[in-house]
Amino acid sequence: MTQMKNSGHEGEESYATPLNNANAIRAICSAVEGTLGPKGLDTMLVGASGEVIITNDGVTILEKMDVTHPAARLLIQVARSQQQQVGDGTTTATVLAGALVTEGVAQVTRGVPVAKVVRGVQEGVAIALKVLAERAREIRGLDDPPLYRIAYIAGREHADLAELIIQGARRLGAAKLRDEHFRFSDVVMSHSRAANEVWPGLLIQKKPANAQIDFPPDTANVLLFQDSFEPETIDEEALMTDAGFQKQMQLREQFRSTLEKLVSLQVGFVAAERGIDPEAEQFCTDHGILVLQRVPRAEIRRLAEYTGARPVRRSGLRKPAAELAGYLGFAGHVSYDERLECVRVAEGKGRAQVSIVVGASTSEVVGERSRIARDAASAVQAALRGGCLPGGGAAEIRARTSSSGIARRCRAWRASGSPPLRRRCGSPCRKSLSMRATIRWKRLRK
């Protein structure tokens, strides 16, 4: 009798770690499962310094949580990966992954080998993906009516945000949205003093470095620096010598002379990735050249793509004027918006760009509206790339039914991996039959 009790106690201890992991993952899922779907509830988060965030975005909630358990951190990585790859569906991915782990641990505690459980889950996921792909409906273009319904549902039924996203998508074009290296959600910005707007160009959230920032809208040749807009420098040790000091003065004098090229080339807008020399800033101000400093590299790339400019190093100013002209871009409209504290660029000669501005009355509300608009933008882009699943969750339930049918025909799988997929695939779907990036079948038929 004593030997049997000891054996049972050892068995419980052998499952202590997976049960602990399952409990940690369950705690993470419970924090976000109430926000699932467009009808999900909002969550109020209060930071250590008193800042308030109101959101139902799964990845935002998870990133604000102080999590130390390693298994829970792995689950949060699932949400982050979903956010990076798609931009929406983070709560769904979290709940599904957590449910699979929970049911998998339950199978292991019943004596099913771990390897068989893992293999069954992998095969079941492959079958579910195949079923979903077969039932997907292709979006035929930006004027396809279901595309608006996708934006409307993913945007939590905010009609104004759905209209903004569709307008922005039409300005960009389907080819741009299907580009693997382009994220539609990145063009969404928010401001508490702004009204909803689709700007046919770029909005750069930077204040000009010029002492005078009253620049009327004008056409401009664009010069971009993938460096600082300053004279070249020499080492500090060499600068301590007379020869080094003379060399530094020569470099500064050369820099002054190269500034005159900006006037001859009719440059009206300069953006630098790093700092700007005060003398260069004053020269640009005197000649009506708008200057931005410390612009993120991503924004420099967007400016280059939109205006057709080729970024140069500061040593590039030594090039002859005729050669330097080949590095310039063009924009038909460049101005500074004091209300939004950003620079507006439009009518570029490069590839099409668009900026979507989301406004609201308070900073807390505008932040959540911005997240909702980004979710809608990500859902629209994902639908254009891979289609949509009509039926408001019916396709997911069909995937669960398909896995159950295969499990009955596969004895080995029925004994291991099928129950986690079959049981847990249906659970989140029952909680929300209208998942993001899906549309209702009845509305489709209309």
GUKESE-655914 format. One line per field, with one value per residue (C-alpha): z, y, x; residue number from 1; residue in one letter. Coordinates in nm, 3 decimals. Example, Ala and Ser with C-alpha at 12.3 -4.5 7.8 and 13.67 -1.06 7.14 Angstrom:
2
Z: (0.780_0.714)
Y: (-0.450_-0.106)
X: (1.230_1.367)
pos: (1_2)
code: (a_s)
This chain:
446
Z: (0.000_0.086_-0.240_-0.439_-0.260_-0.332_-0.697_-0.725_-0.555_-0.796_-1.089_-0.967_-0.930_-1.284_-1.418_-1.191_-1.451_-1.745_-1.515_-1.388_-1.746_-1.839_-1.543_-1.639_-1.997_-1.882_-1.674_-1.981_-2.195_-1.934_-1.947_-2.318_-2.408_-2.302_-2.576_-2.856_-3.170_-3.277_-2.994_-2.734_-2.422_-2.364_-2.096_-1.890_-1.814_-1.563_-1.573_-1.285_-1.346_-1.376_-1.754_-1.873_-2.179_-2.288_-2.546_-2.655_-2.861_-2.739_-2.808_-2.639_-2.324_-2.321_-2.374_-2.079_-1.845_-1.616_-1.702_-1.565_-1.624_-1.922_-2.066_-2.046_-2.223_-2.505_-2.547_-2.564_-2.842_-3.037_-3.021_-3.121_-3.417_-3.529_-3.499_-3.707_-3.978_-4.013_-3.784_-3.647_-3.485_-3.189_-2.938_-3.154_-3.194_-2.820_-2.722_-2.977_-2.879_-2.510_-2.565_-2.755_-2.477_-2.207_-2.378_-2.475_-2.111_-2.018_-2.267_-2.131_-1.774_-1.898_-2.009_-2.378_-2.491_-2.548_-2.894_-3.012_-2.876_-3.055_-3.380_-3.361_-3.305_-3.599_-3.834_-3.712_-3.767_-4.121_-4.193_-4.046_-4.259_-4.570_-4.492_-4.432_-4.755_-4.953_-4.812_-4.856_-5.091_-5.313_-5.300_-5.662_-5.615_-5.404_-5.516_-5.403_-5.149_-4.895_-4.851_-4.680_-4.456_-4.355_-4.263_-4.081_-3.868_-3.801_-3.713_-3.443_-3.651_-3.669_-4.006_-4.024_-3.972_-4.227_-4.483_-4.410_-4.460_-4.787_-4.921_-4.833_-4.992_-5.318_-5.334_-5.285_-5.526_-5.499_-5.627_-5.348_-5.081_-5.205_-5.175_-4.912_-4.785_-4.733_-4.415_-4.466_-4.091_-4.084_-4.273_-3.994_-3.749_-3.479_-3.320_-3.056_-3.243_-3.585_-3.786_-3.983_-4.306_-4.593_-4.712_-5.063_-4.965_-4.656_-4.313_-4.128_-3.756_-3.710_-3.644_-3.880_-3.748_-3.898_-3.657_-3.878_-3.954_-4.145_-4.486_-4.733_-4.942_-5.242_-5.489_-5.393_-5.502_-5.221_-5.084_-4.837_-4.614_-4.483_-4.249_-4.072_-4.260_-4.117_-4.223_-4.227_-3.912_-3.820_-3.516_-3.186_-3.142_-3.484_-3.405_-3.116_-3.361_-3.577_-3.896_-3.776_-3.683_-4.024_-4.191_-3.992_-4.094_-4.459_-4.433_-4.283_-4.557_-4.821_-4.652_-4.672_-5.042_-5.111_-4.951_-5.251_-5.463_-5.282_-5.418_-5.771_-5.770_-5.631_-5.333_-5.114_-4.868_-4.685_-4.445_-4.253_-4.054_-3.796_-3.678_-3.880_-3.850_-3.715_-4.001_-4.253_-4.074_-4.089_-4.456_-4.536_-4.337_-4.518_-4.856_-4.772_-4.752_-4.503_-4.300_-4.086_-3.863_-3.690_-3.919_-3.864_-4.134_-4.215_-4.291_-4.503_-4.708_-4.749_-4.860_-5.109_-5.250_-5.276_-5.411_-5.621_-5.427_-5.366_-5.013_-4.996_-4.735_-4.631_-4.846_-5.142_-5.128_-5.284_-5.606_-5.903_-5.918_-6.235_-6.071_-5.743_-5.933_-6.015_-5.643_-5.594_-5.567_-5.631_-5.448_-5.579_-5.227_-4.913_-4.608_-4.229_-4.045_-3.708_-3.583_-3.631_-3.587_-3.897_-4.246_-4.535_-4.857_-5.166_-5.543_-5.534_-5.857_-5.713_-5.601_-5.456_-5.083_-4.849_-4.486_-4.282_-3.991_-3.710_-3.472_-3.140_-2.846_-2.586_-2.596_-2.443_-2.700_-2.995_-2.905_-2.909_-3.230_-3.389_-3.285_-3.421_-3.753_-3.776_-3.715_-3.993_-4.229_-4.152_-4.208_-4.545_-4.657_-4.540_-4.726_-5.049_-5.018_-4.908_-4.933_-4.658_-4.477_-4.502_-4.244_-3.923_-3.774_-3.967_-4.150_-3.820_-3.698_-4.029_-3.968_-3.629_-3.786_-4.051_-3.789_-3.595_-3.904_-3.977_-3.613_-3.629_-3.924_-3.767_-3.452_-3.359_-3.394_-3.209_-2.917_-2.908_-3.094_-3.234_-2.911_-2.848_-3.191_-3.212_-2.872_-2.862_-3.218_-3.143_-2.805_-2.914_-3.215_-2.993_-2.786_-3.090_-3.421_-3.569_-3.558_-3.705_-4.078_-4.141_-4.268_-4.219_-4.489_-4.497_-4.559_-4.835_-5.013_-5.007)
Y: (0.000_0.239_0.159_0.240_0.577_0.666_0.574_0.799_1.083_1.052_1.058_1.384_1.539_1.438_1.642_1.943_2.137_2.100_2.175_2.485_2.597_2.533_2.740_3.031_3.021_3.000_3.315_3.501_3.383_3.488_3.842_3.883_3.635_3.881_4.119_3.860_3.973_4.305_4.278_4.224_4.439_4.713_4.682_4.975_4.962_5.196_5.234_5.292_5.667_5.688_5.686_5.529_5.307_5.188_4.912_4.570_4.500_4.173_4.247_4.589_4.430_4.156_4.394_4.608_4.307_4.233_3.867_3.662_3.303_3.157_2.967_3.278_3.477_3.224_3.273_3.649_3.590_3.420_3.742_3.952_3.727_3.754_4.132_4.147_3.911_4.018_4.315_4.183_3.868_3.871_3.780_3.492_3.357_3.382_3.207_2.927_2.867_2.869_2.628_2.384_2.388_2.340_2.043_1.899_1.898_1.730_1.451_1.410_1.375_1.092_0.903_0.989_1.026_1.385_1.311_1.175_1.476_1.715_1.518_1.508_1.884_1.952_1.728_1.872_2.229_2.139_1.995_2.299_2.535_2.334_2.350_2.726_2.783_2.585_2.791_3.130_3.377_3.588_3.966_4.076_4.433_4.745_4.805_4.459_4.521_4.262_4.464_4.743_4.491_4.355_4.703_4.772_4.455_4.467_4.834_4.740_4.880_5.234_5.342_5.654_5.451_5.193_5.470_5.615_5.280_5.207_5.554_5.513_5.168_5.300_5.577_5.329_5.067_4.690_4.626_4.835_4.664_4.320_4.411_4.183_4.461_4.715_4.738_4.931_4.986_5.192_5.479_5.532_5.812_5.982_6.324_6.464_6.795_6.643_6.555_6.233_6.276_6.084_6.282_6.191_6.190_6.179_6.335_6.352_6.409_6.637_7.009_7.194_7.279_7.627_7.919_8.046_7.777_7.987_7.822_7.861_7.555_7.535_7.299_7.178_6.971_6.729_6.643_6.355_6.286_5.937_6.109_6.445_6.776_6.903_6.960_6.657_6.619_6.477_6.281_6.468_6.377_6.522_6.831_6.913_6.975_7.285_7.080_6.912_7.245_7.390_7.082_7.123_7.489_7.390_7.132_7.393_7.640_7.373_7.305_7.673_7.681_7.370_7.527_7.757_7.450_7.414_7.751_7.685_7.346_7.507_7.271_7.354_7.063_6.891_6.595_6.449_6.128_6.297_6.650_6.973_7.228_7.565_7.752_7.524_7.571_7.950_7.937_7.726_7.957_8.262_8.100_7.951_7.588_7.375_7.150_6.843_6.678_6.340_6.189_5.809_5.596_5.442_5.790_5.872_5.560_5.654_6.004_5.859_5.622_5.891_6.182_5.979_6.115_5.912_5.961_6.080_6.105_6.449_6.398_6.388_6.768_6.784_6.636_6.872_7.039_6.852_6.518_6.610_6.699_6.330_6.258_6.508_6.418_6.635_6.716_6.945_7.042_7.086_7.274_7.269_7.212_7.388_7.239_6.879_6.967_6.777_6.839_6.767_6.633_6.565_6.526_6.334_6.199_5.853_5.575_5.644_5.703_5.794_5.901_5.833_6.068_5.953_6.215_6.213_6.439_6.305_6.138_5.815_5.785_5.884_5.613_5.342_5.474_5.461_5.097_5.014_5.182_4.989_4.664_4.751_4.839_4.512_4.313_4.481_4.411_4.049_4.001_4.136_3.899_3.581_3.631_3.626_3.359_3.426_3.290_3.467_3.172_2.892_2.808_2.754_2.523_2.336_2.289_2.141_1.903_1.793_1.713_1.509_1.303_1.228_1.137_0.866_0.711_0.734_0.524_0.649_1.010_0.961_0.834_1.137_1.466_1.495_1.582_1.896_2.031_1.906_2.032_2.356_2.466_2.488_2.660_3.004_2.997_2.948_3.249_3.476_3.374_3.708_3.707_3.992_3.985_3.774_3.879_3.742_3.514_3.685_4.023_3.871_3.742_4.088)
X: (0.000_0.282_0.459_0.142_0.105_0.466_0.420_0.113_0.296_0.588_0.344_0.192_0.535_0.632_0.338_0.400_0.596_0.354_0.060_0.237_0.300_-0.062_-0.184_0.042_-0.079_-0.438_-0.387_-0.259_-0.551_-0.806_-0.668_-0.748_-1.023_-1.294_-1.179_-1.213_-1.390_-1.541_-1.796_-1.524_-1.507_-1.252_-0.987_-0.857_-0.485_-0.321_0.056_0.297_0.301_-0.077_-0.116_-0.441_-0.483_-0.828_-0.807_-0.931_-0.620_-0.471_-0.104_-0.130_-0.271_-0.009_0.282_0.171_0.155_0.450_0.507_0.798_0.687_0.879_0.580_0.362_0.633_0.635_0.261_0.309_0.562_0.282_0.080_0.381_0.452_0.090_0.111_0.430_0.308_-0.057_-0.120_-0.450_-0.591_-0.354_-0.624_-0.747_-0.394_-0.334_-0.657_-0.612_-0.249_-0.337_-0.627_-0.405_-0.147_-0.411_-0.572_-0.234_-0.123_-0.452_-0.376_-0.025_-0.151_-0.378_-0.070_-0.051_0.313_0.417_0.559_0.223_0.037_0.272_0.248_-0.130_-0.152_0.080_-0.117_-0.445_-0.328_-0.221_-0.565_-0.738_-0.528_-0.615_-0.987_-0.973_-0.780_-1.038_-1.325_-1.156_-1.322_-1.098_-1.130_-1.169_-1.050_-1.069_-1.429_-1.544_-1.826_-1.703_-1.382_-1.573_-1.749_-1.409_-1.288_-1.615_-1.604_-1.229_-1.276_-1.527_-1.814_-1.674_-1.811_-1.591_-1.273_-1.382_-1.438_-1.093_-0.922_-1.101_-1.025_-0.659_-0.649_-0.795_-0.535_-0.252_-0.381_-0.409_-0.056_0.096_-0.116_-0.011_0.357_0.512_0.739_0.460_0.250_-0.072_-0.111_0.211_0.045_-0.211_-0.134_-0.340_-0.365_-0.598_-0.634_-0.694_-0.999_-1.025_-0.834_-0.676_-0.373_-0.250_0.115_0.336_0.292_0.623_0.576_0.875_0.911_1.146_1.490_1.458_1.433_1.151_0.896_0.643_0.687_0.400_0.311_0.538_0.699_1.045_1.338_1.417_1.761_1.794_2.095_2.154_2.394_2.429_2.404_2.731_3.092_3.316_3.526_3.866_3.977_3.997_4.365_4.452_4.244_4.478_4.762_4.808_4.786_4.469_4.309_4.394_4.244_3.924_3.896_3.946_3.667_3.434_3.516_3.448_3.115_3.019_3.095_2.888_2.579_2.549_2.474_2.141_2.030_2.148_1.973_1.652_1.639_1.339_1.331_1.617_1.581_1.875_1.893_2.118_2.189_2.224_2.500_2.371_2.535_2.364_2.033_2.065_2.161_1.853_1.628_1.760_1.693_1.350_1.463_1.267_1.500_1.425_1.683_1.699_1.440_1.409_1.565_1.226_1.089_1.394_1.323_0.958_1.056_1.302_1.042_0.776_0.983_1.227_1.527_1.843_1.985_2.347_2.619_2.740_3.048_2.812_2.784_3.132_2.992_2.952_2.611_2.515_2.593_2.425_2.107_2.064_2.018_1.736_1.370_1.066_0.744_0.474_0.364_0.577_0.449_0.448_0.120_0.142_-0.184_-0.068_0.302_0.402_0.538_0.304_0.454_0.241_0.259_0.586_0.729_0.795_0.564_0.221_0.193_-0.089_-0.126_-0.439_-0.505_-0.736_-0.865_-1.051_-1.127_-0.878_-0.538_-0.674_-0.951_-0.734_-0.483_-0.749_-0.905_-0.562_-0.521_-0.866_-0.785_-0.457_-0.644_-0.887_-0.601_-0.423_-0.744_-0.804_-0.449_-0.466_-0.797_-0.648_-0.354_-0.529_-0.904_-1.164_-1.365_-1.740_-1.977_-1.872_-1.683_-1.855_-1.530_-1.349_-1.623_-1.602_-1.227_-1.308_-1.561_-1.312_-1.048_-1.302_-1.388_-1.025_-0.963_-1.225_-1.042_-0.697_-0.663_-0.316_-0.415_-0.743_-0.541_-0.317_-0.330_-0.679_-0.864_-0.658_-0.734_-1.093_-1.198_-1.006_-1.065_-1.435_-1.415_-1.292_-1.524_-1.826_-1.723_-1.708_-1.866_-1.764_-1.387_-1.184_-1.120_-1.434_-1.773_-2.117_-2.255_-2.593_-2.432_-2.221_-2.527_-2.681)
pos: (1_2_3_4_5_6_7_8_9_10_11_12_13_14_15_16_17_18_19_20_21_22_23_24_25_26_27_28_29_30_31_32_33_34_35_36_37_38_39_40_41_42_43_44_45_46_47_48_49_50_51_52_53_54_55_56_57_58_59_60_61_62_63_64_65_66_67_68_69_70_71_72_73_74_75_76_77_78_79_80_81_82_83_84_85_86_87_88_89_90_91_92_93_94_95_96_97_98_99_100_101_102_103_104_105_106_107_108_109_110_111_112_113_114_115_116_117_118_119_120_121_122_123_124_125_126_127_128_129_130_131_132_133_134_135_136_137_138_139_140_141_142_143_144_145_146_147_148_149_150_151_152_153_154_155_156_157_158_159_160_161_162_163_164_165_166_167_168_169_170_171_172_173_174_175_176_177_178_179_180_181_182_183_184_185_186_187_188_189_190_191_192_193_194_195_196_197_198_199_200_201_202_203_204_205_206_207_208_209_210_211_212_213_214_215_216_217_218_219_220_221_222_223_224_225_226_227_228_229_230_231_232_233_234_235_236_237_238_239_240_241_242_243_244_245_246_247_248_249_250_251_252_253_254_255_256_257_258_259_260_261_262_263_264_265_266_267_268_269_270_271_272_273_274_275_276_277_278_279_280_281_282_283_284_285_286_287_288_289_290_291_292_293_294_295_296_297_298_299_300_301_302_303_304_305_306_307_308_309_310_311_312_313_314_315_316_317_318_319_320_321_322_323_324_325_326_327_328_329_330_331_332_333_334_335_336_337_338_339_340_341_342_343_344_345_346_347_348_349_350_351_352_353_354_355_356_357_358_359_360_361_362_363_364_365_366_367_368_369_370_371_372_373_374_375_376_377_378_379_380_381_382_383_384_385_386_387_388_389_390_391_392_393_394_395_396_397_398_399_400_401_402_403_404_405_406_407_408_409_410_411_412_413_414_415_416_417_418_419_420_421_422_423_424_425_426_427_428_429_430_431_432_433_434_435_436_437_438_439_440_441_442_443_444_445_446)
code: (m_t_q_m_k_n_s_g_h_e_g_e_e_s_y_a_t_p_l_n_n_a_n_a_i_r_a_i_c_s_a_v_e_g_t_l_g_p_k_g_l_d_t_m_l_v_g_a_s_g_e_v_i_i_t_n_d_g_v_t_i_l_e_k_m_d_v_t_h_p_a_a_r_l_l_i_q_v_a_r_s_q_q_q_q_v_g_d_g_t_t_t_a_t_v_l_a_g_a_l_v_t_e_g_v_a_q_v_t_r_g_v_p_v_a_k_v_v_r_g_v_q_e_g_v_a_i_a_l_k_v_l_a_e_r_a_r_e_i_r_g_l_d_d_p_p_l_y_r_i_a_y_i_a_g_r_e_h_a_d_l_a_e_l_i_i_q_g_a_r_r_l_g_a_a_k_l_r_d_e_h_f_r_f_s_d_v_v_m_s_h_s_r_a_a_n_e_v_w_p_g_l_l_i_q_k_k_p_a_n_a_q_i_d_f_p_p_d_t_a_n_v_l_l_f_q_d_s_f_e_p_e_t_i_d_e_e_a_l_m_t_d_a_g_f_q_k_q_m_q_l_r_e_q_f_r_s_t_l_e_k_l_v_s_l_q_v_g_f_v_a_a_e_r_g_i_d_p_e_a_e_q_f_c_t_d_h_g_i_l_v_l_q_r_v_p_r_a_e_i_r_r_l_a_e_y_t_g_a_r_p_v_r_r_s_g_l_r_k_p_a_a_e_l_a_g_y_l_g_f_a_g_h_v_s_y_d_e_r_l_e_c_v_r_v_a_e_g_k_g_r_a_q_v_s_i_v_v_g_a_s_t_s_e_v_v_g_e_r_s_r_i_a_r_d_a_a_s_a_v_q_a_a_l_r_g_g_c_l_p_g_g_g_a_a_e_i_r_a_r_t_s_s_s_g_i_a_r_r_c_r_a_w_r_a_s_g_s_p_p_l_r_r_r_c_g_s_p_c_r_k_s_l_s_m_r_a_t_i_r_w_k_r_l_r_k)
